[in-house]
Amino acid sequence: MRDLFREGLKLGESLAKLPWEAARRLGGDSETVRHAANLGERLGTLPFRAASALLGPGAAGAQPGAEARAPGGTGTGAGPATPPKRVVVLGAGYAGLSSFLELQEHLPRGYEVVLVNGDKYHWFTTELHTYVAGEAPDAVRVPLSRVVARPGRLVVDRVSHINAEAKRVELASGDVLAYDYLVFALGSDPEYFGLPGVAEHSLVAGNWQAATHLRNRISAMLEHHGVDDPLHVVVAGGGLTGVEVAGELADEYGARVRLTLVEAGPDIMAGFAPELVRTAREVLEGKSIAIRAGNPIARVDEKLITYKDGDKMAFDVLVWAGGVRGSGTLAESGLALTPRGRAKVDSCLRAVGHHEVYVVGDSASFLDPGTGRELPPTAQAAVQMGRAAGLNLIHRLKGRAEVPFVPNIKGAFASLGRKQGVGQMGDEQFTGVPALLIKNLIESHHAWETGGGVMPLVGRLLRGPQRYLRGTAQQRPAFRPAARRTAPAARAEVRHQ
Ligand SMILES: Cc1cc2nc3c(=O)[nH]c(=O)nc-3n(C[C@H](O)[C@H](O)[C@H](O)COP(=O)(O)OP(=O)(O)OC[C@H]3O[C@@H](n4cnc5c(N)ncnc54)[C@H](O)[C@@H]3O)c2cc1C
């Protein structure tokens, strides 16, 4: 008889998931998802009830609280006698949302999961460069209400302080959230390497608030600049972020901006194959972007960069894409941090010394067992970490063993404006439109996986071709190093000696 109950329970669990999953996948709003969860909850208990009616309630005695429960529902049986234990996920970026979705779907009875984010949207941070260059905000974000459903709960507030000893999170509103388990995924802050003046005189594109500020600053300043007097935008940092920002600004504003891409290392796009770096250089220089590598910035004063060799360069806007560190909210948390402010985590992504805290994404210092080095901060790594931490926590809550995280970094792709890109996946290299297409597919897949539903997926798939067809603003003649100091482009540049 117990077998019959067990089978009923299994069938009930499968039935319970169906409406919820369908509503989530089809992009229903939070209300629809909630209704679907409730319907699933009722459906899910049917086989169990049928077994009870046939065999008598006593037959289920060996299965305390054994009623099926929809993943988005609260269960219709007697709820837990004690208040639910709380899992708090901080941050709804790539890492946090990936964790949250696993938890929301598989959380065992007796737990609730709360997602805290400073904003009511999940932003596609990897596409913020397009937003900086004028893209509509809705093209690069999805409302969290689309993906949060019971037992999940969303709190829109800023995290101001974390106390790992007391297991409390303080919010900007003054509210305090106690937790039993915490997933920390608040992304990163810019790393200025202590260079004088950089923090004060530069802007960044690493999060939506900063990107909004940068976007507004550029468009406000462009009101006073034109093709005869282009705005000099210096992008400092030749990694993915810097290259994508520079390429996008060039395509959007053409001759109205003069772009310089500065890289402290010997060349841009460290880690990419030399042939791809060469292609990227050709494409960017073809957009009149001056690339200046191998001479690090030593200090920044108002509108003036001083390089390590003493050279000076005037600028109108400085975009800092020189590196990131762990979120500043970790600083006083009591967690063990690296010099770059990232929380040290073990092989299962738990904070060293605080195993009830999981740290994922840009704020985690995870030693990749494959390379022995810290896993670089990327969206791909963030999603994988987030999912792994969510699943590990579920294993733990269900009394199962946790599984060490093994990253599976498949490749890297960068857009070089709207019409070209470069990328590598395993031994394969991609350039031009195929690279852009693959990048677009990766982003679309992410939209689907985060549960935004069909509309964001379709929007994402169409976005690449739309961007391509939108074309590019008219460029100045391709950049020639020798011509760099001719008027008017040389207007802002000053030599030290
Ligand atoms: C322009 C640009 C292009 C990029 N291109 C690529 C690329 O092509 N490929 C790639 O792999 N990576 C790329 N990256 C890097 C990638 O975006 C990051 O590695 C990734 O976003 C890290 O994910 P995360 O979840 O750790 O943090 P995020 O995605 O930054 O998420 C952090 C979340 O926490 C929230 N938050 C932060 N602080 C608080 C607070 N105090 N209170 C409440 N909420 C808070 C934020 O609003 C956000 O929702 C790019 C980055 C930029 C800026």
The ligand as an SDF file (V2000), in Angstrom:
LIG
                    3D

 53 58  0  0  0  0  0  0  0  0999 V2000
   29.7020   46.1730  -21.0500 C   0  0  0  0  0  0  0  0  0  0  0  0
   30.0290   44.7900  -20.5430 C   0  0  0  0  0  0  0  0  0  0  0  0
   30.2140   43.7570  -21.4630 C   0  0  0  0  0  0  0  0  0  0  0  0
   30.5090   42.4740  -20.9970 C   0  0  0  0  0  0  0  0  0  0  0  0
   30.6450   41.4820  -21.9320 N   0  0  0  0  0  0  0  0  0  0  0  0
   30.8200   40.2170  -21.5010 C   0  0  0  0  0  0  0  0  0  0  0  0
   30.8370   39.1420  -22.4390 C   0  0  0  0  0  0  0  0  0  0  0  0
   30.7300   39.3480  -23.6570 O   0  0  0  0  0  0  0  0  0  0  0  0
   30.9820   37.8820  -21.9550 N   0  0  0  0  0  0  0  0  0  0  0  0
   31.0930   37.6290  -20.6040 C   0  0  0  0  0  0  0  0  0  0  0  0
   31.1830   36.4540  -20.1990 O   0  0  0  0  0  0  0  0  0  0  0  0
   31.1010   38.6160  -19.6960 N   0  0  0  0  0  0  0  0  0  0  0  0
   30.9620   39.9010  -20.1010 C   0  0  0  0  0  0  0  0  0  0  0  0
   30.9250   40.9090  -19.1760 N   0  0  0  0  0  0  0  0  0  0  0  0
   31.1030   40.5850  -17.7370 C   0  0  0  0  0  0  0  0  0  0  0  0
   29.8170   40.0210  -17.1520 C   0  0  0  0  0  0  0  0  0  0  0  0
   28.7560   40.8980  -17.4220 O   0  0  0  0  0  0  0  0  0  0  0  0
   29.9730   39.8120  -15.6360 C   0  0  0  0  0  0  0  0  0  0  0  0
   31.0430   38.9260  -15.4260 O   0  0  0  0  0  0  0  0  0  0  0  0
   28.6800   39.2280  -15.0670 C   0  0  0  0  0  0  0  0  0  0  0  0
   27.6290   40.1740  -15.1820 O   0  0  0  0  0  0  0  0  0  0  0  0
   28.8530   38.8410  -13.5890 C   0  0  0  0  0  0  0  0  0  0  0  0
   27.6480   38.3190  -13.1160 O   0  0  0  0  0  0  0  0  0  0  0  0
   27.2160   38.5110  -11.5840 P   0  0  0  0  0  0  0  0  0  0  0  0
   25.9190   37.7940  -11.4310 O   0  0  0  0  0  0  0  0  0  0  0  0
   28.3360   38.1690  -10.6870 O   0  0  0  0  0  0  0  0  0  0  0  0
   26.9840   40.0680  -11.4160 O   0  0  0  0  0  0  0  0  0  0  0  0
   25.9080   41.0470  -12.1570 P   0  0  0  0  0  0  0  0  0  0  0  0
   25.4450   40.4510  -13.4270 O   0  0  0  0  0  0  0  0  0  0  0  0
   26.5990   42.3430  -12.1840 O   0  0  0  0  0  0  0  0  0  0  0  0
   24.7040   41.0530  -11.1240 O   0  0  0  0  0  0  0  0  0  0  0  0
   24.7680   41.6670   -9.8680 C   0  0  0  0  0  0  0  0  0  0  0  0
   23.3570   41.9930   -9.4140 C   0  0  0  0  0  0  0  0  0  0  0  0
   23.3820   42.4860   -8.0960 O   0  0  0  0  0  0  0  0  0  0  0  0
   22.6650   43.7140   -8.0050 C   0  0  0  0  0  0  0  0  0  0  0  0
   23.3020   44.5190   -6.9650 N   0  0  0  0  0  0  0  0  0  0  0  0
   24.5930   44.9240   -6.9210 C   0  0  0  0  0  0  0  0  0  0  0  0
   24.8250   45.5860   -5.7580 N   0  0  0  0  0  0  0  0  0  0  0  0
   23.6680   45.5730   -5.0720 C   0  0  0  0  0  0  0  0  0  0  0  0
   23.2830   46.0550   -3.7810 C   0  0  0  0  0  0  0  0  0  0  0  0
   24.1310   46.6830   -2.9750 N   0  0  0  0  0  0  0  0  0  0  0  0
   22.0130   45.8590   -3.3770 N   0  0  0  0  0  0  0  0  0  0  0  0
   21.1300   45.2060   -4.1650 C   0  0  0  0  0  0  0  0  0  0  0  0
   21.4420   44.7200   -5.3920 N   0  0  0  0  0  0  0  0  0  0  0  0
   22.6950   44.9080   -5.8330 C   0  0  0  0  0  0  0  0  0  0  0  0
   22.7680   44.3160   -9.3920 C   0  0  0  0  0  0  0  0  0  0  0  0
   21.7130   45.2360   -9.6300 O   0  0  0  0  0  0  0  0  0  0  0  0
   22.6760   43.0600  -10.2530 C   0  0  0  0  0  0  0  0  0  0  0  0
   21.3380   42.7020  -10.4810 O   0  0  0  0  0  0  0  0  0  0  0  0
   30.6430   42.2170  -19.6050 C   0  0  0  0  0  0  0  0  0  0  0  0
   30.4670   43.2620  -18.6920 C   0  0  0  0  0  0  0  0  0  0  0  0
   30.1550   44.5290  -19.1500 C   0  0  0  0  0  0  0  0  0  0  0  0
   29.9520   45.6330  -18.1580 C   0  0  0  0  0  0  0  0  0  0  0  0
  1  2  1  0
  2  3  1  0
  2 52  2  0
  3  4  2  0
  4  5  1  0
  4 50  1  0
  5  6  2  0
  6  7  1  0
  6 13  1  0
  7  8  2  0
  7  9  1  0
  9 10  1  0
 10 11  2  0
 10 12  1  0
 12 13  2  0
 13 14  1  0
 14 15  1  0
 14 50  1  0
 15 16  1  0
 16 17  1  0
 16 18  1  0
 18 19  1  0
 18 20  1  0
 20 21  1  0
 20 22  1  0
 22 23  1  0
 23 24  1  0
 24 25  2  0
 24 26  1  0
 24 27  1  0
 27 28  1  0
 28 29  2  0
 28 30  1  0
 28 31  1  0
 31 32  1  0
 32 33  1  0
 33 34  1  0
 33 48  1  0
 34 35  1  0
 35 36  1  0
 35 46  1  0
 36 37  1  0
 36 45  1  0
 37 38  2  0
 38 39  1  0
 39 40  1  0
 39 45  2  0
 40 41  1  0
 40 42  2  0
 42 43  1  0
 43 44  2  0
 44 45  1  0
 46 47  1  0
 46 48  1  0
 48 49  1  0
 50 51  2  0
 51 52  1  0
 52 53  1  0
M  END
$$$$
